[in-house]
Amino acid sequence: MRRTGIGISISLVPKQRNAVISGNVIADATRGAVVGTEYGKAVTGDLTKAPDARAAGVRVEGNAVG
């Protein structure tokens, strides 16, 4: 993904989930490379920079972010 607001949006609804976001190229995402959302609203920061307890069960690793 290039030149976008949010590179990858991961839904955090329902509260129990499992996901791996890996191996992506994300550049120039102004609102974050990988962001957790609830009903279309961003509720986490950029998950490639720091984990967030609200995104428990979501693994973000091995992405090229720039």
DSSP file (Angstrom, degrees, kcal/mol; ACC not computed):
  #  RESIDUE AA STRUCTURE BP1 BP2  ACC     N-H-->O    O-->H-N    N-H-->O    O-->H-N    TCO  KAPPA ALPHA  PHI   PSI    X-CA   Y-CA   Z-CA
    1    1 A M              0   0    0      0, 0.0    26,-2.7     0, 0.0     2,-0.4   0.000 360.0 360.0 360.0 138.5    0.0    0.0    0.0
    2    2 A R  E     +a   27   0A   0     24,-0.2    26,-0.2     1,-0.2    27,-0.1  -0.995 360.0   4.6-139.9 144.8    1.3    3.4   -0.9
    3    3 A R  E    S+     0   0A   0     24,-1.5     2,-0.3    -2,-0.4    26,-0.2   0.950  89.6 126.5  50.8  67.4    0.2    7.0   -0.3
    4    4 A T  E     -a   29   0A   0     24,-1.2    26,-2.1    23,-0.3    27,-0.3  -0.889  67.7-115.8-141.7 169.4   -2.9    6.4    1.8
    5    5 A G  E    S+     0   0A   0      1,-0.3    26,-3.7    -2,-0.3    27,-0.6   0.989 104.7  12.4 -70.4 -68.5   -4.4    7.4    5.1
    6    6 A I  E     -a   32   0A   0     25,-0.2    -1,-0.3     1,-0.2    27,-0.2  -0.955  67.8-156.6-111.1 127.9   -4.4    4.0    6.8
    7    7 A G  E    S+     0   0A   0     25,-2.4     2,-0.4    -2,-0.5    27,-0.2   0.988  81.1   3.6 -65.9 -59.9   -2.3    1.3    5.2
    8    8 A I  E     -a   34   0A   0     25,-2.2    27,-2.5    24,-0.2     2,-0.5  -0.997  67.6-157.9-131.5 127.5   -4.1   -1.7    6.7
    9    9 A S  E     -a   35   0A   0     -2,-0.4     2,-0.5    25,-0.2    27,-0.2  -0.915   7.8-162.9-105.4 126.3   -7.2   -1.4    9.0
   10   10 A I  E     -a   36   0A   0     25,-2.4    27,-2.6    -2,-0.5     2,-0.3  -0.945  18.6-128.8-112.6 123.4   -7.8   -4.4   11.3
   11   11 A S  E     -a   37   0A   0     -2,-0.5    27,-0.2    25,-0.2    25,-0.1  -0.506  14.4-165.9 -70.9 130.5  -11.3   -4.7   12.8
   12   12 A L        +     0   0    0     25,-3.3    -1,-0.1    -2,-0.3    26,-0.1   0.080  44.5 133.1-102.3  21.6  -11.2   -5.2   16.6
   13   13 A V        +     0   0    0     24,-0.2     2,-0.2     2,-0.1    -2,-0.1  -0.983  57.7  36.8-116.0 126.8  -14.8   -6.3   16.7
   14   14 A P  S    S-     0   0    0      0, 0.0     0, 0.0     0, 0.0     0, 0.0   0.592  91.5-126.5 -74.3 177.1  -15.6   -8.8   18.3
   15   15 A K  S    S+     0   0    0     -2,-0.2     2,-0.6     1,-0.1    -2,-0.1   0.747  94.6  67.1 -66.5 -24.9  -13.2   -8.5   21.2
   16   16 A Q  S    S+     0   0    0      2,-0.0     2,-0.3    41,-0.0    41,-0.1  -0.877  70.0 137.1-103.1 119.3  -11.9  -12.0   20.7
   17   17 A R        -     0   0    0     -2,-0.6     2,-0.4    39,-0.4    -5,-0.0  -0.967  39.0-149.7-153.5 163.3   -9.9  -12.4   17.5
   18   18 A N        +     0   0    0     -2,-0.3     2,-0.3    40,-0.0    40,-0.2  -0.980  30.0 149.5-139.5 128.3   -6.8  -13.9   16.0
   19   19 A A  E     -c   58   0B   0     38,-2.0    40,-3.1    -2,-0.4     2,-0.4  -0.985  29.4-153.3-156.3 149.0   -4.9  -12.4   13.1
   20   20 A V  E     -c   59   0B   0     -2,-0.3     2,-0.6    38,-0.2    40,-0.2  -0.997   6.7-168.7-124.5 126.0   -1.4  -12.1   11.7
   21   21 A I  E     +c   60   0B   0     38,-3.1    40,-2.0    -2,-0.4     2,-0.3  -0.946  32.4 144.3-114.3 108.4   -0.5   -9.2    9.5
   22   22 A S  E     +c   61   0B   0     -2,-0.6    40,-0.2    38,-0.2    41,-0.2  -0.987  41.1  27.3-148.1 149.1    2.9  -10.0    7.9
   23   23 A G  S    S+     0   0    0     38,-0.6     2,-0.3    39,-0.5    40,-0.2   0.723  77.2 137.4  77.1  23.6    4.9   -9.5    4.8
   24   24 A N        -     0   0    0     -3,-0.1    40,-3.0     2,-0.0     2,-0.6  -0.701  49.5-137.9-102.2 155.1    3.3   -6.3    3.5
   25   25 A V  E     +d   64   0C   0     -2,-0.3     2,-0.5    38,-0.2    40,-0.2  -0.964  27.9 175.4-108.4 119.8    5.0   -3.2    2.0
   26   26 A I  E     +d   65   0C   0     38,-3.1    40,-2.3    -2,-0.6     2,-0.4  -0.979   1.5 171.9-131.0 118.4    3.3    0.0    3.4
   27   27 A A  E     +a    2   0A   0    -26,-2.7   -24,-1.5    -2,-0.5   -23,-0.3  -0.976  59.2   3.9-131.7 142.0    4.7    3.4    2.5
   28   28 A D  E     +     0   0A   0     -2,-0.4   -24,-1.2     1,-0.2     2,-0.9   0.871  68.9 161.7  57.3  43.5    3.4    7.0    3.1
   29   29 A A  E >   -a    4   0A   0    -26,-0.2     3,-1.1     1,-0.2   -24,-0.2  -0.837  22.5-164.4 -92.5 103.1    0.4    5.9    5.2
   30   30 A T  E 3  S+     0   0A   0    -26,-2.1   -25,-0.2    -2,-0.9   -24,-0.2   0.756  84.0  38.9 -66.2 -27.7   -0.3    9.3    6.9
   31   31 A R  E 3  S-     0   0A   0    -26,-3.7    -1,-0.3     1,-0.3   -25,-0.2   0.396 130.8 -59.3-103.8   1.6   -2.6    7.8    9.7
   32   32 A G  E <   -a    6   0A   0     -3,-1.1   -25,-2.4   -27,-0.6    -1,-0.3  -0.287  34.7-113.1 130.9 146.2   -0.6    4.7   10.3
   33   33 A A  E    S+     0   0A   0      1,-0.3   -25,-2.2   -27,-0.2     2,-0.4   0.930 107.8  12.1 -72.5 -47.0    0.7    1.6    8.6
   34   34 A V  E    S+a    8   0A   0    -27,-0.2    13,-3.3   -28,-0.1     2,-0.4  -0.980  78.1 177.0-134.5 120.2   -1.5   -0.9   10.6
   35   35 A V  E     -aB   9  46A   0    -27,-2.5   -25,-2.4    -2,-0.4     2,-0.3  -0.980  26.1-129.7-130.8 134.3   -4.3    0.5   12.7
   36   36 A G  E     -a   10   0A   0      9,-0.6     7,-2.9    -2,-0.4     8,-1.2  -0.650  31.8-172.4 -80.6 136.3   -7.0   -1.2   14.8
   37   37 A T  E     -aB  11  42A   0    -27,-2.6   -25,-3.3    -2,-0.3     2,-0.4  -0.910  21.7-156.3-129.5 156.1  -10.5    0.0   14.2
   38   38 A E  E >  S- B   0  41A   0      3,-2.4     3,-1.7    -2,-0.3   -27,-0.1  -0.972  85.4 -19.1-130.1 117.7  -14.0   -0.5   15.7
   39   39 A Y  T 3  S-     0   0    0     -2,-0.4     3,-0.1     1,-0.3    -1,-0.1   0.867 129.9 -49.7  52.9  41.5  -16.9    0.1   13.4
   40   40 A G  T 3  S+     0   0    0      1,-0.2     2,-0.5     0, 0.0    -1,-0.3   0.398 114.4 114.4  84.9  -2.7  -14.8    2.2   11.1
   41   41 A K  E <  S-B   38   0A   0     -3,-1.7    -3,-2.4     2,-0.0    -1,-0.2  -0.886  70.7-118.6-105.7 129.7  -13.2    4.4   13.8
   42   42 A A  E     +B   37   0A   0     -2,-0.5    -5,-0.3    -5,-0.2     3,-0.0  -0.470  37.3 167.7 -65.0 128.1   -9.5    4.2   14.6
   43   43 A V  E     +     0   0A   0     -7,-2.9     2,-0.3    -2,-0.2    -6,-0.2   0.413  57.9  47.7-123.1  -3.4   -9.0    3.1   18.2
   44   44 A T  E    S-     0   0A   0     -8,-1.2     3,-0.1     1,-0.1     2,-0.1  -0.842  77.1-117.9-127.2 168.6   -5.3    2.3   18.2
   45   45 A G  E     -     0   0A   0     -2,-0.3     2,-0.7     1,-0.2    -9,-0.6  -0.066  68.2 -46.7 -82.5-163.0   -2.1    3.9   17.1
   46   46 A D  E >>  -B   35   0A   0      1,-0.2     3,-1.6   -11,-0.1     4,-1.4  -0.610  50.6-157.2 -73.2 112.7    0.1    2.4   14.5
   47   47 A L  T 34 S+     0   0    0    -13,-3.3    13,-0.2    -2,-0.7    -1,-0.2   0.582  88.6  66.7 -72.3  -9.9    0.5   -1.2   15.5
   48   48 A T  T 34 S+     0   0    0    -14,-0.4    -1,-0.3     1,-0.1    17,-0.1   0.683 107.3  41.7 -78.8 -17.4    3.8   -1.5   13.6
   49   49 A K  T <4 S-     0   0    0     -3,-1.6    -2,-0.2     1,-0.3    -1,-0.1   0.803 130.3  -2.4 -97.4 -35.4    5.4    1.0   16.1
   50   50 A A  S  < S-     0   0    0     -4,-1.4    -1,-0.3     2,-0.0    -5,-0.1  -0.979  71.2-111.4-157.7 142.1    4.0   -0.3   19.4
   51   51 A P        -     0   0    0      0, 0.0     2,-0.4     0, 0.0    -6,-0.1  -0.299  27.8-153.3 -69.6 162.1    1.6   -3.0   20.6
   52   52 A D    >   -     0   0    0      1,-0.1     3,-2.1     3,-0.1    -8,-0.0  -0.995  18.4-136.7-140.2 131.1   -1.8   -2.0   22.0
   53   53 A A  G >  S+     0   0    0     -2,-0.4     3,-1.3     1,-0.3    -1,-0.1   0.784 104.4  65.4 -58.6 -28.4   -3.8   -4.0   24.6
   54   54 A R  G 3  S+     0   0    0      1,-0.3    -1,-0.3   -11,-0.1   -10,-0.1   0.711  98.9  54.8 -67.3 -18.3   -7.0   -3.3   22.6
   55   55 A A  G X  S+     0   0    0     -3,-2.1     3,-2.0     3,-0.1    -1,-0.3  -0.078  76.3 156.9-105.6  32.7   -5.5   -5.4   19.7
   56   56 A A  T <   +     0   0    0     -3,-1.3   -39,-0.4     1,-0.3     3,-0.1  -0.336  66.7  28.4 -57.7 136.2   -4.8   -8.5   21.8
   57   57 A G  T 3  S+     0   0    0      1,-0.2   -38,-2.0   -41,-0.1     2,-0.6   0.359  95.4 110.0  91.6  -5.0   -4.6  -11.5   19.5
   58   58 A V  E <   -c   19   0B   0     -3,-2.0     2,-0.5   -40,-0.2    -1,-0.2  -0.920  51.7-161.6-106.5 121.0   -3.4   -9.5   16.6
   59   59 A R  E     -c   20   0B   0    -40,-3.1   -38,-3.1    -2,-0.6     2,-0.5  -0.892   6.1-173.2-103.0 128.4    0.3  -10.1   15.6
   60   60 A V  E     +c   21   0B   0     -2,-0.5     2,-0.3   -40,-0.2   -38,-0.2  -0.971  27.5 137.0-121.8 113.1    1.9   -7.5   13.4
   61   61 A E  E     +c   22   0B   0    -40,-2.0   -38,-0.6    -2,-0.5    -2,-0.0  -0.997  46.5  24.8-156.4 151.7    5.4   -8.6   12.2
   62   62 A G  S    S+     0   0    0     -2,-0.3   -39,-0.5     1,-0.2     2,-0.3   0.747  74.5 142.3  68.5  25.8    7.7   -8.6    9.2
   63   63 A N        -     0   0    0    -40,-0.2     2,-0.8   -41,-0.2    -1,-0.2  -0.777  51.0-131.0 -98.2 144.7    6.2   -5.7    7.4
   64   64 A A  E     -d   25   0C   0    -40,-3.0   -38,-3.1    -2,-0.3     2,-0.4  -0.857  33.5-179.3 -94.2 113.0    8.3   -3.2    5.4
   65   65 A V  E      d   26   0C   0     -2,-0.8   -38,-0.2   -40,-0.2   -40,-0.0  -0.941 360.0 360.0-119.6 131.9    7.1    0.2    6.6
   66   66 A G              0   0    0    -40,-2.3   -39,-0.3    -2,-0.4    -1,-0.1   0.372 360.0 360.0-154.7 360.0    8.4    3.5    5.3
